[in-house]
Amino acid sequence: MKLLSAPLQGFTEAPWRHFHASLLAPSDGLPDAYSAPFARVEKGVVRRRDIADIASPLCANHTVVPQVIARDGAEFSTLVTAIAATGHTHIDLNMGCPFPPQVARGRGAGLLRRPDGLEQISDAMTGFATRGITFSVKMRLGVDLPSEWRGAIDLINAMPLTNVTVHPRVAAQQYSGAIHAGHLAELAGALVHPWIFNADILTPADLDRVAAAYPSAAGAMIGRGLLARPSLIAEWRSGCEWSRADRLELIMQLHSGIFAHCSSTLCGPSQILSKVKPFWQYLEAEIGRKSAKAIRKAGSMAAYAAAVEAIGRAGG
């Protein structure tokens, strides 16, 4: 089963991807590919930091898939042209972002309600495909209703895609609530492209559940579960769950690499803390509530260092 790392804004950027890849064996512990947070157009141009992320030297040790978010063919073409100039030949289209301002503007999951924009993007994809660029899509079932995908399925099937990743919720649910299993099954049956499951994968047992429940899926995409348990793929592929001590050791090594990188590239304690403190956001179950609270409250580099060192001393 193909295993992919999902894109999460502010988290799965080049430093996290690089140091995660550097600590795990390529043959069994890494995703088949890491998806970068979406690139977008602002004031008519592609954000420079989005291009810098996928063109970073830190990308050399892993396979990264750039992702774009666009509302029409013009935005999509601007983004693809800029990304292709960095040498990337596979790009993912975000049709799943549930962030209300993006959805309201017809981007992310909002594209499901904009057949005109989706048709423009489909036409642009076909043109870029003649230049050797391949595409995939990450989508939701709808914005408010899990049946909204039906209005877009013909356009999605007409796109030149390698796969479609499906998060079986609607945008209004964000990342919680029951998945719509019936609509997922219907969508999977209607797709002509291979499809990948994406939702609620937090443990190796969850991957077993997905493999058993969705035998037609070509793979699974893991987001918050991989941030909360960086060893998740290695554990599942080896068939052996790691001890909490071993999981914590990997977390501390991963943090050490990211912290050193941020300390050498950012300016001053405020910038460094704003970048590294979110690293722990999904790790409370591993490090403990007391440690997580101490990290959140840390207002200085000294307080932050003490909170992190306490994790190592206490073993979480």
BALUMDO-248471 format. One record per residue (C-alpha): residue number from 1; x, y, z. Coordinates in steps of 0.05 Angstrom, whole numbers, plus 5000, padded with zeros to 4 digits. Layout:
BEGIN
{nr:NUM; u:X; v:Y; w:Z}
...
//
This chain:
BEGIN
{nr:1; u:5000; v:5000; w:5000}
{nr:2; u:5028; v:5067; w:4980}
{nr:3; u:5036; v:5114; w:5040}
{nr:4; u:5039; v:5189; w:5031}
{nr:5; u:5052; v:5246; w:5079}
{nr:6; u:4996; v:5298; w:5076}
{nr:7; u:5009; v:5373; w:5069}
{nr:8; u:4996; v:5415; w:5131}
{nr:9; u:5008; v:5490; w:5129}
{nr:10; u:5061; v:5511; w:5179}
{nr:11; u:5083; v:5440; w:5195}
{nr:12; u:5105; v:5397; w:5136}
{nr:13; u:5153; v:5448; w:5107}
{nr:14; u:5223; v:5430; w:5083}
{nr:15; u:5257; v:5427; w:5151}
{nr:16; u:5207; v:5378; w:5180}
{nr:17; u:5208; v:5335; w:5117}
{nr:18; u:5284; v:5336; w:5113}
{nr:19; u:5298; v:5316; w:5185}
{nr:20; u:5242; v:5265; w:5186}
{nr:21; u:5272; v:5233; w:5124}
{nr:22; u:5342; v:5236; w:5152}
{nr:23; u:5324; v:5196; w:5215}
{nr:24; u:5286; v:5138; w:5184}
{nr:25; u:5307; v:5082; w:5137}
{nr:26; u:5285; v:5098; w:5065}
{nr:27; u:5265; v:5025; w:5054}
{nr:28; u:5214; v:5021; w:5110}
{nr:29; u:5205; v:5085; w:5150}
{nr:30; u:5192; v:5140; w:5099}
{nr:31; u:5129; v:5159; w:5061}
{nr:32; u:5132; v:5144; w:4988}
{nr:33; u:5126; v:5219; w:4979}
{nr:34; u:5118; v:5281; w:5023}
{nr:35; u:5066; v:5332; w:5000}
{nr:36; u:5088; v:5404; w:5010}
{nr:37; u:5039; v:5456; w:5038}
{nr:38; u:5001; v:5488; w:4981}
{nr:39; u:5030; v:5544; w:4939}
{nr:40; u:4984; v:5601; w:4923}
{nr:41; u:4979; v:5665; w:4884}
{nr:42; u:4979; v:5732; w:4921}
{nr:43; u:4969; v:5797; w:4884}
{nr:44; u:4979; v:5762; w:4818}
{nr:45; u:5045; v:5727; w:4834}
{nr:46; u:5065; v:5662; w:4868}
{nr:47; u:5088; v:5671; w:4940}
{nr:48; u:5164; v:5668; w:4941}
{nr:49; u:5165; v:5627; w:5005}
{nr:50; u:5123; v:5572; w:4972}
{nr:51; u:5173; v:5565; w:4916}
{nr:52; u:5232; v:5569; w:4964}
{nr:53; u:5203; v:5511; w:5004}
{nr:54; u:5200; v:5462; w:4946}
{nr:55; u:5267; v:5487; w:4917}
{nr:56; u:5304; v:5483; w:4983}
{nr:57; u:5369; v:5442; w:4987}
{nr:58; u:5334; v:5408; w:5045}
{nr:59; u:5291; v:5371; w:4994}
{nr:60; u:5350; v:5330; w:4969}
{nr:61; u:5338; v:5270; w:5014}
{nr:62; u:5264; v:5259; w:5001}
{nr:63; u:5211; v:5259; w:4947}
{nr:64; u:5168; v:5321; w:4952}
{nr:65; u:5103; v:5334; w:4915}
{nr:66; u:5086; v:5408; w:4907}
{nr:67; u:5013; v:5426; w:4917}
{nr:68; u:4975; v:5485; w:4889}
{nr:69; u:4910; v:5518; w:4909}
{nr:70; u:4874; v:5557; w:4854}
{nr:71; u:4805; v:5581; w:4835}
{nr:72; u:4811; v:5582; w:4759}
{nr:73; u:4855; v:5565; w:4701}
{nr:74; u:4895; v:5630; w:4704}
{nr:75; u:4916; v:5620; w:4777}
{nr:76; u:4930; v:5547; w:4764}
{nr:77; u:4974; v:5561; w:4703}
{nr:78; u:5013; v:5615; w:4740}
{nr:79; u:5028; v:5566; w:4796}
{nr:80; u:5046; v:5507; w:4752}
{nr:81; u:5092; v:5549; w:4709}
{nr:82; u:5130; v:5574; w:4770}
{nr:83; u:5135; v:5505; w:4800}
{nr:84; u:5156; v:5472; w:4735}
{nr:85; u:5212; v:5523; w:4730}
{nr:86; u:5243; v:5492; w:4793}
{nr:87; u:5246; v:5424; w:4759}
{nr:88; u:5186; v:5390; w:4791}
{nr:89; u:5145; v:5348; w:4743}
{nr:90; u:5088; v:5325; w:4788}
{nr:91; u:5039; v:5373; w:4821}
{nr:92; u:4979; v:5362; w:4866}
{nr:93; u:4915; v:5404; w:4862}
{nr:94; u:4884; v:5422; w:4929}
{nr:95; u:4808; v:5411; w:4926}
{nr:96; u:4802; v:5395; w:4999}
{nr:97; u:4824; v:5456; w:5040}
{nr:98; u:4766; v:5471; w:5088}
{nr:99; u:4791; v:5540; w:5110}
{nr:100; u:4729; v:5584; w:5101}
{nr:101; u:4763; v:5644; w:5068}
{nr:102; u:4793; v:5598; w:5015}
{nr:103; u:4728; v:5560; w:5005}
{nr:104; u:4688; v:5624; w:4999}
{nr:105; u:4734; v:5647; w:4943}
{nr:106; u:4725; v:5582; w:4905}
{nr:107; u:4791; v:5550; w:4923}
{nr:108; u:4804; v:5485; w:4959}
{nr:109; u:4739; v:5448; w:4973}
{nr:110; u:4704; v:5509; w:4943}
{nr:111; u:4724; v:5485; w:4873}
{nr:112; u:4672; v:5430; w:4880}
{nr:113; u:4620; v:5485; w:4872}
{nr:114; u:4654; v:5519; w:4814}
{nr:115; u:4649; v:5476; w:4752}
{nr:116; u:4672; v:5535; w:4709}
{nr:117; u:4737; v:5542; w:4747}
{nr:118; u:4747; v:5467; w:4750}
{nr:119; u:4737; v:5461; w:4675}
{nr:120; u:4789; v:5515; w:4663}
{nr:121; u:4838; v:5479; w:4708}
{nr:122; u:4824; v:5413; w:4673}
{nr:123; u:4839; v:5445; w:4605}
{nr:124; u:4903; v:5476; w:4632}
{nr:125; u:4924; v:5408; w:4660}
{nr:126; u:4915; v:5376; w:4593}
{nr:127; u:4961; v:5428; w:4562}
{nr:128; u:5015; v:5421; w:4614}
{nr:129; u:5011; v:5345; w:4608}
{nr:130; u:5037; v:5351; w:4537}
{nr:131; u:5100; v:5381; w:4568}
{nr:132; u:5112; v:5321; w:4613}
{nr:133; u:5079; v:5347; w:4676}
{nr:134; u:5034; v:5299; w:4715}
{nr:135; u:4980; v:5316; w:4765}
{nr:136; u:4940; v:5289; w:4823}
{nr:137; u:4882; v:5316; w:4864}
{nr:138; u:4867; v:5318; w:4938}
{nr:139; u:4793; v:5329; w:4952}
{nr:140; u:4735; v:5329; w:5001}
{nr:141; u:4666; v:5301; w:4988}
{nr:142; u:4635; v:5370; w:4989}
{nr:143; u:4630; v:5437; w:5025}
{nr:144; u:4567; v:5426; w:5065}
{nr:145; u:4538; v:5363; w:5034}
{nr:146; u:4575; v:5297; w:5022}
{nr:147; u:4540; v:5290; w:4955}
{nr:148; u:4571; v:5353; w:4923}
{nr:149; u:4627; v:5312; w:4891}
{nr:150; u:4575; v:5286; w:4841}
{nr:151; u:4573; v:5353; w:4806}
{nr:152; u:4648; v:5350; w:4794}
{nr:153; u:4662; v:5277; w:4781}
{nr:154; u:4659; v:5281; w:4705}
{nr:155; u:4709; v:5338; w:4704}
{nr:156; u:4754; v:5301; w:4754}
{nr:157; u:4752; v:5238; w:4712}
{nr:158; u:4769; v:5278; w:4650}
{nr:159; u:4832; v:5305; w:4682}
{nr:160; u:4900; v:5272; w:4667}
{nr:161; u:4912; v:5248; w:4738}
{nr:162; u:4957; v:5196; w:4769}
{nr:163; u:4912; v:5190; w:4831}
{nr:164; u:4858; v:5224; w:4873}
{nr:165; u:4865; v:5229; w:4948}
{nr:166; u:4798; v:5231; w:4984}
{nr:167; u:4784; v:5259; w:5053}
{nr:168; u:4714; v:5231; w:5065}
{nr:169; u:4687; v:5291; w:5103}
{nr:170; u:4657; v:5357; w:5080}
{nr:171; u:4694; v:5423; w:5090}
{nr:172; u:4644; v:5445; w:5143}
{nr:173; u:4668; v:5388; w:5187}
{nr:174; u:4740; v:5411; w:5184}
{nr:175; u:4778; v:5351; w:5212}
{nr:176; u:4729; v:5318; w:5260}
{nr:177; u:4662; v:5284; w:5260}
{nr:178; u:4639; v:5221; w:5226}
{nr:179; u:4666; v:5204; w:5157}
{nr:180; u:4614; v:5192; w:5103}
{nr:181; u:4630; v:5120; w:5086}
{nr:182; u:4572; v:5111; w:5038}
{nr:183; u:4590; v:5171; w:4996}
{nr:184; u:4664; v:5151; w:4998}
{nr:185; u:4646; v:5082; w:4969}
{nr:186; u:4603; v:5114; w:4916}
{nr:187; u:4658; v:5164; w:4896}
{nr:188; u:4711; v:5109; w:4895}
{nr:189; u:4667; v:5069; w:4848}
{nr:190; u:4656; v:5128; w:4803}
{nr:191; u:4729; v:5149; w:4797}
{nr:192; u:4769; v:5125; w:4737}
{nr:193; u:4834; v:5143; w:4772}
{nr:194; u:4868; v:5105; w:4829}
{nr:195; u:4845; v:5133; w:4895}
{nr:196; u:4879; v:5143; w:4963}
{nr:197; u:4846; v:5145; w:5031}
{nr:198; u:4860; v:5204; w:5078}
{nr:199; u:4829; v:5210; w:5148}
{nr:200; u:4838; v:5191; w:5221}
{nr:201; u:4903; v:5150; w:5214}
{nr:202; u:4937; v:5157; w:5281}
{nr:203; u:4966; v:5088; w:5297}
{nr:204; u:4992; v:5027; w:5260}
{nr:205; u:4925; v:4993; w:5276}
{nr:206; u:4890; v:5049; w:5238}
{nr:207; u:4930; v:5032; w:5176}
{nr:208; u:4910; v:4959; w:5184}
{nr:209; u:4838; v:4981; w:5189}
{nr:210; u:4843; v:5024; w:5126}
{nr:211; u:4876; v:4968; w:5087}
{nr:212; u:4821; v:4919; w:5108}
{nr:213; u:4762; v:4967; w:5099}
{nr:214; u:4783; v:4997; w:5032}
{nr:215; u:4816; v:4942; w:4990}
{nr:216; u:4805; v:4983; w:4926}
{nr:217; u:4847; v:5041; w:4953}
{nr:218; u:4916; v:5048; w:4922}
{nr:219; u:4944; v:5075; w:4987}
{nr:220; u:4935; v:5121; w:5047}
{nr:221; u:4955; v:5192; w:5062}
{nr:222; u:4974; v:5209; w:5134}
{nr:223; u:4972; v:5280; w:5162}
{nr:224; u:4966; v:5296; w:5235}
{nr:225; u:4980; v:5223; w:5253}
{nr:226; u:5050; v:5228; w:5225}
{nr:227; u:5062; v:5293; w:5262}
{nr:228; u:5038; v:5262; w:5327}
{nr:229; u:5075; v:5196; w:5315}
{nr:230; u:5134; v:5206; w:5267}
{nr:231; u:5150; v:5132; w:5272}
{nr:232; u:5081; v:5111; w:5248}
{nr:233; u:5101; v:5087; w:5178}
{nr:234; u:5163; v:5051; w:5203}
{nr:235; u:5123; v:5015; w:5256}
{nr:236; u:5069; v:4993; w:5207}
{nr:237; u:5118; v:4969; w:5154}
{nr:238; u:5159; v:4930; w:5205}
{nr:239; u:5097; v:4899; w:5236}
{nr:240; u:5122; v:4918; w:5305}
{nr:241; u:5100; v:4977; w:5347}
{nr:242; u:5156; v:5017; w:5379}
{nr:243; u:5160; v:5027; w:5454}
{nr:244; u:5141; v:5096; w:5479}
{nr:245; u:5214; v:5108; w:5497}
{nr:246; u:5236; v:5093; w:5425}
{nr:247; u:5181; v:5137; w:5396}
{nr:248; u:5202; v:5194; w:5443}
{nr:249; u:5275; v:5187; w:5424}
{nr:250; u:5257; v:5196; w:5350}
{nr:251; u:5215; v:5257; w:5368}
{nr:252; u:5272; v:5288; w:5407}
{nr:253; u:5321; v:5276; w:5350}
{nr:254; u:5272; v:5305; w:5300}
{nr:255; u:5263; v:5367; w:5343}
{nr:256; u:5337; v:5374; w:5353}
{nr:257; u:5349; v:5378; w:5278}
{nr:258; u:5293; v:5427; w:5265}
{nr:259; u:5313; v:5471; w:5324}
{nr:260; u:5385; v:5474; w:5301}
{nr:261; u:5364; v:5492; w:5231}
{nr:262; u:5316; v:5547; w:5255}
{nr:263; u:5369; v:5574; w:5302}
{nr:264; u:5418; v:5581; w:5245}
{nr:265; u:5371; v:5611; w:5194}
{nr:266; u:5322; v:5655; w:5232}
{nr:267; u:5334; v:5722; w:5265}
{nr:268; u:5326; v:5726; w:5340}
{nr:269; u:5290; v:5687; w:5395}
{nr:270; u:5220; v:5711; w:5375}
{nr:271; u:5225; v:5684; w:5304}
{nr:272; u:5257; v:5619; w:5328}
{nr:273; u:5204; v:5606; w:5382}
{nr:274; u:5146; v:5622; w:5336}
{nr:275; u:5173; v:5570; w:5287}
{nr:276; u:5192; v:5514; w:5334}
{nr:277; u:5137; v:5516; w:5387}
{nr:278; u:5083; v:5492; w:5338}
{nr:279; u:5126; v:5429; w:5328}
{nr:280; u:5096; v:5402; w:5393}
{nr:281; u:5024; v:5418; w:5378}
{nr:282; u:5004; v:5347; w:5361}
{nr:283; u:5052; v:5312; w:5408}
{nr:284; u:5018; v:5321; w:5476}
{nr:285; u:4998; v:5247; w:5479}
{nr:286; u:5072; v:5229; w:5474}
{nr:287; u:5105; v:5282; w:5516}
{nr:288; u:5051; v:5291; w:5569}
{nr:289; u:5004; v:5348; w:5586}
{nr:290; u:5052; v:5381; w:5635}
{nr:291; u:5108; v:5385; w:5584}
{nr:292; u:5062; v:5408; w:5530}
{nr:293; u:5036; v:5464; w:5575}
{nr:294; u:5106; v:5486; w:5594}
{nr:295; u:5126; v:5491; w:5521}
{nr:296; u:5064; v:5531; w:5504}
{nr:297; u:5077; v:5580; w:5561}
{nr:298; u:5151; v:5588; w:5547}
{nr:299; u:5164; v:5661; w:5531}
{nr:300; u:5239; v:5659; w:5526}
{nr:301; u:5292; v:5614; w:5496}
{nr:302; u:5314; v:5594; w:5566}
{nr:303; u:5244; v:5574; w:5587}
{nr:304; u:5233; v:5536; w:5522}
{nr:305; u:5300; v:5499; w:5528}
{nr:306; u:5284; v:5479; w:5600}
{nr:307; u:5215; v:5453; w:5580}
{nr:308; u:5244; v:5411; w:5523}
{nr:309; u:5302; v:5385; w:5566}
{nr:310; u:5251; v:5363; w:5619}
{nr:311; u:5218; v:5318; w:5568}
{nr:312; u:5283; v:5281; w:5556}
{nr:313; u:5299; v:5274; w:5630}
{nr:314; u:5229; v:5250; w:5649}
{nr:315; u:5220; v:5206; w:5588}
{nr:316; u:5157; v:5244; w:5572}
//
